[in-house]
Amino acid sequence: MARQRQHVDNRLDTPGPRRRSFLARPRTDPDRFGRFAEAFARRMGTANFIFGMTVFIIFWVILNMVLGQKLAPDYYPFILLNLFFSVQASYASPLILLATNRQEARDRISLEADRKQAAQSKADMEYLAREIASLRMRMGDMATRDFIRSELRSMLNELDRREVAAQDIDGDETVARAVDSHGI
């Protein structure tokens, strides 16, 4: 059985095991490299980095001037130092751009989440406004405490007026009977 499998694996119509080439591109984790680029860009944008580079340049120039033209590795016009700066700039620019692109992508995602949250909040507020409006309309049909009190006062006033009127009528009838009975 194992012989048959070896025979099948060696056939030309089936792909063989993948062999890693010496010239193949190394596998890198894009997120890990992006974090490195952000850390690099963050470091290059600090006052400490600028101060350190200034100290390095001053040290380099003084060292090469003190050692003299024959012993110095990079005497005036400091071509090696210029080469260092060129290499640094050639690596720094893409790393800073990569860090900027990653930040832009994070900002875009955050902005989209904020837009969704704002849309949801707006929908919730509109719903609550409609609910409050419907409650107010229902409350308009219902009697409020102040309305009931005012109606009760007006009814009591009406009863008082009727009672006074009834007493006046009773009083007039009593007077009329007294007049009739006395013959006045």
C-alpha positions in Angstrom: 0.0 0.0 0.0 2.8 2.4 0.8 4.4 1.6 -2.5 1.3 2.6 -4.3 1.1 5.9 -2.5 4.7 6.7 -3.3 4.1 5.9 -6.9 1.0 8.2 -7.0 2.9 11.0 -5.3 5.6 10.9 -7.9 3.3 11.2 -10.8 3.6 14.2 -13.0 -0.1 15.2 -12.9 -0.2 15.7 -9.2 1.7 18.5 -7.4 4.6 17.5 -5.3 5.5 18.9 -1.9 6.2 22.6 -1.9 9.9 23.4 -1.7 10.9 26.7 -0.2 13.2 28.6 -2.5 16.2 30.4 -1.2 15.1 33.5 -3.2 11.5 33.3 -2.0 10.0 36.3 -0.2 10.2 35.8 3.6 6.8 35.5 5.3 6.0 38.5 7.4 3.0 39.2 9.6 1.6 42.5 8.2 0.1 43.4 11.6 3.4 42.9 13.4 5.3 44.9 10.8 2.7 47.6 11.0 3.1 47.8 14.8 6.8 48.1 14.2 6.3 50.9 11.7 4.0 52.8 14.1 6.5 52.5 16.9 9.3 53.6 14.6 7.3 56.6 13.4 6.3 57.5 17.0 10.0 57.4 18.0 11.2 59.5 15.1 8.6 62.2 15.9 10.0 62.9 19.4 12.3 65.6 20.7 14.6 62.9 22.2 15.2 61.5 18.7 16.1 64.9 17.3 18.3 65.6 20.2 20.0 62.2 19.9 20.6 62.7 16.2 22.0 66.2 16.8 24.4 64.8 19.4 25.4 62.0 17.0 26.1 64.4 14.2 28.2 66.7 16.4 30.1 63.7 17.7 30.7 62.4 14.2 31.9 65.8 12.9 34.2 66.4 15.8 35.6 62.9 15.8 36.4 63.0 12.1 37.9 66.5 12.3 40.1 65.6 15.3 41.3 62.4 13.7 42.4 64.2 10.6 42.1 63.5 7.0 44.4 60.4 7.0 42.9 58.6 10.0 39.2 59.7 9.9 36.8 57.2 8.3 34.7 60.1 7.0 36.6 63.4 6.7 35.0 66.6 5.3 32.7 66.7 3.2 31.3 63.8 5.3 30.1 61.5 2.5 29.6 58.5 4.8 27.4 60.6 7.2 25.4 61.8 4.2 25.0 58.1 3.1 23.7 57.3 6.6 21.2 60.1 6.3 20.1 58.8 2.9 19.6 55.3 4.1 17.7 56.5 7.2 15.4 58.7 5.0 14.9 55.8 2.5 13.6 53.6 5.4 11.9 56.2 7.5 9.6 57.6 4.7 7.9 54.3 3.9 7.6 53.3 7.5 6.0 56.6 8.4 3.7 56.3 5.4 2.7 52.8 6.6 2.1 54.0 10.1 0.0 56.9 8.7 -2.0 54.5 6.5 -2.7 52.2 9.4 -3.9 55.2 11.5 -6.1 56.3 8.7 -7.6 52.9 8.4 -8.3 52.9 12.2 -9.8 56.3 12.0 -12.0 55.2 9.1 -13.3 52.2 11.0 -13.9 54.4 14.1 -15.7 57.0 12.0 -17.9 54.3 10.5 -18.7 53.0 14.0 -19.5 56.5 15.2 -21.8 57.1 12.2 -23.7 53.9 13.0 -24.0 54.8 16.6 -25.2 58.3 15.7 -27.8 56.9 13.3 -29.0 54.5 16.0 -29.2 57.3 18.5 -31.2 59.4 16.1 -33.6 56.6 15.4 -34.0 56.1 19.1 -34.6 59.8 19.7 -37.2 60.0 16.9 -39.0 56.9 18.3 -39.0 58.4 21.8 -40.3 61.8 20.4 -43.2 59.9 18.7 -44.0 58.1 21.9 -44.0 61.3 23.9 -46.2 63.0 21.3 -48.7 60.1 21.4 -48.7 60.2 25.2 -49.4 63.9 25.1 -52.3 63.3 22.7 -53.7 60.7 25.0 -53.2 62.9 28.0 -55.1 65.7 26.1 -58.2 63.4 26.2 -57.8 62.7 29.9 -58.8 65.0 32.7 -56.0 66.5 34.6 -56.0 67.2 38.4 -56.3 70.9 37.8 -59.2 70.4 35.4 -61.0 68.2 37.9 -60.4 70.8 40.7 -61.7 73.6 38.6 -64.8 71.6 37.6 -65.4 70.7 41.3 -65.1 74.4 42.3 -67.5 75.5 39.6 -70.0 72.8 40.7 -69.6 73.8 44.3 -70.2 77.4 43.4 -73.2 76.4 41.3 -74.6 74.4 44.3 -74.0 77.4 46.6 -75.8 79.7 44.2 -78.7 77.3 44.0 -78.9 76.9 47.7 -78.9 80.7 48.1 -81.6 81.0 45.5 -83.6 78.2 47.2 -83.3 80.1 50.5 -84.4 83.3 48.8 -87.4 81.5 47.3 -88.2 79.9 50.7 -87.8 83.2 52.4 -90.1 84.9 49.9 -92.7 82.2 50.3 -92.4 82.5 54.1 -92.9 86.2 53.8 -95.8 85.7 51.4 -97.5 83.2 53.8 -96.9 85.5 56.7 -98.4 88.4 54.8 -101.4 86.3 53.8 -101.9 84.9 57.2 -101.7 88.3 58.9 -103.8 89.9 56.3 -101.3 92.5 55.5 
